[in-house]
């Protein structure tokens, strides 16, 4: 996959992703794995797992995805292409927000984006969870992790790294 | 200035999981460097517009704290600790090693569990019949292989049109 194709893909996906970046996973999997064949399914999962194991914004999985698709420069290109265009837009909009926020159109967009984000998160959960569905132990642990997260609201890092430790010890 | 740089780096080092923006709030609002009203306004912008919300919010906080230079430095500093960790992992971790594969598999299972919980929480915020329909339509279009850009624009157009019509119908 060329760097230009990579930049265009990540810029396009970044332009319509909201929240923590996880909403873009279904589209990235479709493009990088199914369409371009630039990543294997396993590399895609590895990239996401690495991103979850590191601190900071939840979009760092972009770096290993770009790396696996086009080498070290691919990692940088993926991150920059995904993040920079929306960043510029943010700063432009922020300077005009007082005026824009009174617009009925902006309020309508705001009310529409929340359910769209929920739909995108659902698609990402589906993309990541479906290949694990055949593994009974993984499903049980996944559901337990979700239940613990909902019931006790611990830091997600504790859950992610805790289940990682279970994997390391051979329980998964 | 050095203190602000250190705070952004600390945010990058300690932010994990959902609602990572709370670490920015702790670093700047609770420390008295930003007003809560300004921060909440920036949070609304960062969550409404496309992109990674925490990276966007770092830029907006940086803009308030030190103009355009800090707007560029904020996201860079927030990304830096994780970036170093992930580059080190790519350089030194051999994903073919059995223990690495087991560790990453476990992390993936845990992360999907957290994502399920995040979906559950966010879907509980949807009220009435229309908002869940929009969420379901977005999910179905993506699951059917429709490109995300097309799905978001299509569902977005329907949602915005409906909300605008509803607003106009009000007396």
Interface residues (C-beta under 8 A of the other chain):
Chain A: X12 X13 X14 X15 X16 X17 X18 X19 X20 X21 X22 X24 X26 X27 X30 X45 X46 X48 X49 X50 X51 X52 X53 X54 X55 X56 X57 X58 X59 X60 X63 X64 X67 X75 X79 X82 X83 X85 X86 X87 X89 X90 X91 X93 X94 X97 X104 X105 X106 X107 X108 X109 X110 X111 X112 X113 X114 X115 X116 X117 X118 X119 X120 X121 X122 X123 X124 X125 X126 X128 X129 X132 X138 X141 X142 X143 X144 X145 X146 X147 X148 X149 X150 X155 X156 X157 X159 X160 X161 X162 X163 X164 X165 X166 X167 X168 X169 X170 X171 X172
Chain B: X12 X13 X14 X15 X16 X17 X18 X20 X41 X42 X44 X45 X46 X47 X48 X49 X50 X51 X52 X53 X54 X55 X56 X58 X59 X60 X63 X68 X71 X75 X78 X79 X80 X81 X82 X83 X85 X86 X87 X89 X90 X95 X99 X102 X103 X104 X105 X106 X107 X108 X109 X110 X111 X112 X113 X114 X115 X116 X117 X118 X119 X120 X121 X122 X123 X125 X126 X131 X132 X133 X134 X135 X136 X137 X138 X139 X142 X143 X145 X147 X148 X149 X152 X153 X155 X156 X159 X160 X163 X164 X167
